[in-house]
């Protein structure tokens, strides 16, 4: 089995194998992304008895666009099928709270696995591949414990160790671009006009790009980990080999058929 393939690692959400955990465990407030308020631990009113969404095909037009951008990185099916062996919160309501807490931790660990798997596909990061493989094996092992073991994981410590390797990976990959690259790490670029910007190899870690105009921008090999792409206009933009890009970020943005995204990510239906 390849340890760098998200499919092999179960990092793609499989809602059919999950007990609707994200539809119950997570809270949301009436906003542009959600039509109503919902408390954590309360099932969404659109959740059916078989754990499917009753308005899945019409989420955006019904005011639930926030649901379309959420990605659990496969944590839902891991908790439902492996950690709890196919049992769900309806069958065992006394364990519902534990299931939801486990899901929250599992999602964070699976997100780290996604980034590690991405890093291991980068040839420029060969000097740290051995350390990346070790981190991936160790993190994956943490996701396979009991509910008590998973919820007992010090996620902050794991994230710190993994992030050190991800930063080094980013430096190695972006160095291959050559020349001067832009540094917008953590920058507030809300609504910024950056149409056609040359951002190849840029550092956009944690950048606030909400509603920014990045039409036709060159984002090849840019580090976008943690960047907020909500309503970012990516029409015609090139994100080939963008570092650490996730499906949730792609889903949150606006794009079109001319937008180039990395292999392994799906083109959203609303583009």
LINSULUR-V417521 format. One record per residue. N is the residue number from 1. RES is the residue in one small letter. D_FIRST is the distance of its C-alpha to the first C-alpha in Angstrom with 2 decimals. Layout:
# LINSULUR-V417521
n=N res=RES d_first=D_FIRST
n=N res=RES d_first=D_FIRST
This chain:
# LINSULUR-V417521
n=1 res=x d_first=0.00
n=2 res=x d_first=3.79
n=3 res=x d_first=6.26
n=4 res=x d_first=8.89
n=5 res=x d_first=8.48
n=6 res=x d_first=11.05
n=7 res=x d_first=10.29
n=8 res=x d_first=6.87
n=9 res=x d_first=9.00
n=10 res=x d_first=11.89
n=11 res=x d_first=14.16
n=12 res=x d_first=16.04
n=13 res=x d_first=19.06
n=14 res=x d_first=19.39
n=15 res=x d_first=23.09
n=16 res=x d_first=23.38
n=17 res=x d_first=21.36
n=18 res=x d_first=23.39
n=19 res=x d_first=26.92
n=20 res=x d_first=28.32
n=21 res=x d_first=27.88
n=22 res=x d_first=28.52
n=23 res=x d_first=31.58
n=24 res=x d_first=33.07
n=25 res=x d_first=31.95
n=26 res=x d_first=32.76
n=27 res=x d_first=36.36
n=28 res=x d_first=37.76
n=29 res=x d_first=41.22
n=30 res=x d_first=43.21
n=31 res=x d_first=42.65
n=32 res=x d_first=41.65
n=33 res=x d_first=38.18
n=34 res=x d_first=39.33
n=35 res=x d_first=42.38
n=36 res=x d_first=43.08
n=37 res=x d_first=42.66
n=38 res=x d_first=40.23
n=39 res=x d_first=39.91
n=40 res=x d_first=36.71
n=41 res=x d_first=36.09
n=42 res=x d_first=38.11
n=43 res=x d_first=36.51
n=44 res=x d_first=36.97
n=45 res=x d_first=39.73
n=46 res=x d_first=37.54
n=47 res=x d_first=34.98
n=48 res=x d_first=35.43
n=49 res=x d_first=35.37
n=50 res=x d_first=31.98
n=51 res=x d_first=30.54
n=52 res=x d_first=30.65
n=53 res=x d_first=32.66
n=54 res=x d_first=36.04
n=55 res=x d_first=36.44
n=56 res=x d_first=32.89
n=57 res=x d_first=34.13
n=58 res=x d_first=37.07
n=59 res=x d_first=35.90
n=60 res=x d_first=37.26
n=61 res=x d_first=40.61
n=62 res=x d_first=41.04
n=63 res=x d_first=40.66
n=64 res=x d_first=37.15
n=65 res=x d_first=35.45
n=66 res=x d_first=34.02
n=67 res=x d_first=31.74
n=68 res=x d_first=30.35
n=69 res=x d_first=29.24
n=70 res=x d_first=27.56
n=71 res=x d_first=23.78
n=72 res=x d_first=22.22
n=73 res=x d_first=18.73
n=74 res=x d_first=17.50
n=75 res=x d_first=19.42
n=76 res=x d_first=21.68
n=77 res=x d_first=19.42
n=78 res=x d_first=17.79
n=79 res=x d_first=21.38
n=80 res=x d_first=22.65
n=81 res=x d_first=20.13
n=82 res=x d_first=18.60
n=83 res=x d_first=21.31
n=84 res=x d_first=24.18
n=85 res=x d_first=22.79
n=86 res=x d_first=24.12
n=87 res=x d_first=27.51
n=88 res=x d_first=29.08
n=89 res=x d_first=31.98
n=90 res=x d_first=34.39
n=91 res=x d_first=33.88
n=92 res=x d_first=34.11
n=93 res=x d_first=36.19
n=94 res=x d_first=36.87
n=95 res=x d_first=33.25
n=96 res=x d_first=33.05
n=97 res=x d_first=33.75
n=98 res=x d_first=31.01
n=99 res=x d_first=28.50
n=100 res=x d_first=29.67
n=101 res=x d_first=29.59
n=102 res=x d_first=26.05
n=103 res=x d_first=25.03
n=104 res=x d_first=26.77
n=105 res=x d_first=24.94
n=106 res=x d_first=21.51
n=107 res=x d_first=22.06
n=108 res=x d_first=22.87
n=109 res=x d_first=19.79
n=110 res=x d_first=17.55
n=111 res=x d_first=19.65
n=112 res=x d_first=19.01
n=113 res=x d_first=15.21
n=114 res=x d_first=15.89
n=115 res=x d_first=18.00
n=116 res=x d_first=15.73
n=117 res=x d_first=12.90
n=118 res=x d_first=15.83
n=119 res=x d_first=17.18
n=120 res=x d_first=14.18
n=121 res=x d_first=14.69
n=122 res=x d_first=18.28
n=123 res=x d_first=19.25
n=124 res=x d_first=22.51
n=125 res=x d_first=20.87
n=126 res=x d_first=19.60
n=127 res=x d_first=22.16
n=128 res=x d_first=20.45
n=129 res=x d_first=16.76
n=130 res=x d_first=16.70
n=131 res=x d_first=18.47
n=132 res=x d_first=16.33
n=133 res=x d_first=13.11
n=134 res=x d_first=15.31
n=135 res=x d_first=16.66
n=136 res=x d_first=13.43
n=137 res=x d_first=12.42
n=138 res=x d_first=16.05
n=139 res=x d_first=16.46
n=140 res=x d_first=13.55
n=141 res=x d_first=15.12
n=142 res=x d_first=18.40
n=143 res=x d_first=17.38
n=144 res=x d_first=16.71
n=145 res=x d_first=20.24
n=146 res=x d_first=23.36
n=147 res=x d_first=25.39
n=148 res=x d_first=27.72
n=149 res=x d_first=25.09
n=150 res=x d_first=23.56
n=151 res=x d_first=27.07
n=152 res=x d_first=28.04
n=153 res=x d_first=25.59
n=154 res=x d_first=27.56
n=155 res=x d_first=25.86
n=156 res=x d_first=28.38
n=157 res=x d_first=27.51
n=158 res=x d_first=23.75
n=159 res=x d_first=24.55
n=160 res=x d_first=26.94
n=161 res=x d_first=24.53
n=162 res=x d_first=21.82
n=163 res=x d_first=24.58
n=164 res=x d_first=25.80
n=165 res=x d_first=22.58
n=166 res=x d_first=22.59
n=167 res=x d_first=26.23
n=168 res=x d_first=25.63
n=169 res=x d_first=22.88
n=170 res=x d_first=25.44
n=171 res=x d_first=28.14
n=172 res=x d_first=26.28
n=173 res=x d_first=25.21
n=174 res=x d_first=28.64
n=175 res=x d_first=30.48
n=176 res=x d_first=29.31
n=177 res=x d_first=31.28
n=178 res=x d_first=34.44
n=179 res=x d_first=37.82
n=180 res=x d_first=38.71
n=181 res=x d_first=36.27
n=182 res=x d_first=37.37
n=183 res=x d_first=36.87
n=184 res=x d_first=37.10
n=185 res=x d_first=35.13
n=186 res=x d_first=36.31
n=187 res=x d_first=39.04
n=188 res=x d_first=40.99
n=189 res=x d_first=40.75
n=190 res=x d_first=41.60
n=191 res=x d_first=43.14
n=192 res=x d_first=43.21
n=193 res=x d_first=44.16
n=194 res=x d_first=41.56
n=195 res=x d_first=41.64
n=196 res=x d_first=40.37
n=197 res=x d_first=39.52
n=198 res=x d_first=37.83
n=199 res=x d_first=35.05
n=200 res=x d_first=32.54
n=201 res=x d_first=30.84
n=202 res=x d_first=32.84
n=203 res=x d_first=32.18
n=204 res=x d_first=32.36
n=205 res=x d_first=30.71
n=206 res=x d_first=32.30
n=207 res=x d_first=34.84
n=208 res=x d_first=36.86
n=209 res=x d_first=36.72
n=210 res=x d_first=38.06
n=211 res=x d_first=40.00
n=212 res=x d_first=39.89
n=213 res=x d_first=40.61
n=214 res=x d_first=37.83
n=215 res=x d_first=38.56
n=216 res=x d_first=37.61
n=217 res=x d_first=36.34
n=218 res=x d_first=34.01
n=219 res=x d_first=31.15
n=220 res=x d_first=28.75
n=221 res=x d_first=26.75
n=222 res=x d_first=28.72
n=223 res=x d_first=27.38
n=224 res=x d_first=27.85
n=225 res=x d_first=26.20
n=226 res=x d_first=28.47
n=227 res=x d_first=30.84
n=228 res=x d_first=32.76
n=229 res=x d_first=32.69
n=230 res=x d_first=34.75
n=231 res=x d_first=36.94
n=232 res=x d_first=36.24
n=233 res=x d_first=37.35
n=234 res=x d_first=34.59
n=235 res=x d_first=36.13
n=236 res=x d_first=35.59
n=237 res=x d_first=33.67
n=238 res=x d_first=30.88
n=239 res=x d_first=27.85
n=240 res=x d_first=25.64
n=241 res=x d_first=23.09
n=242 res=x d_first=24.84
n=243 res=x d_first=23.23
n=244 res=x d_first=21.73
n=245 res=x d_first=23.20
n=246 res=x d_first=22.28
n=247 res=x d_first=22.91
n=248 res=x d_first=25.71
n=249 res=x d_first=27.48
n=250 res=x d_first=27.34
n=251 res=x d_first=28.62
n=252 res=x d_first=31.43
n=253 res=x d_first=32.74
n=254 res=x d_first=34.90
n=255 res=x d_first=33.73
n=256 res=x d_first=34.41
n=257 res=x d_first=33.13
n=258 res=x d_first=33.84
n=259 res=x d_first=31.57
n=260 res=x d_first=28.51
n=261 res=x d_first=25.37
n=262 res=x d_first=21.94
n=263 res=x d_first=19.31
n=264 res=x d_first=17.19
n=265 res=x d_first=20.37
n=266 res=x d_first=22.72
n=267 res=x d_first=26.38
n=268 res=x d_first=28.48
n=269 res=x d_first=30.87
n=270 res=x d_first=33.83
n=271 res=x d_first=33.50
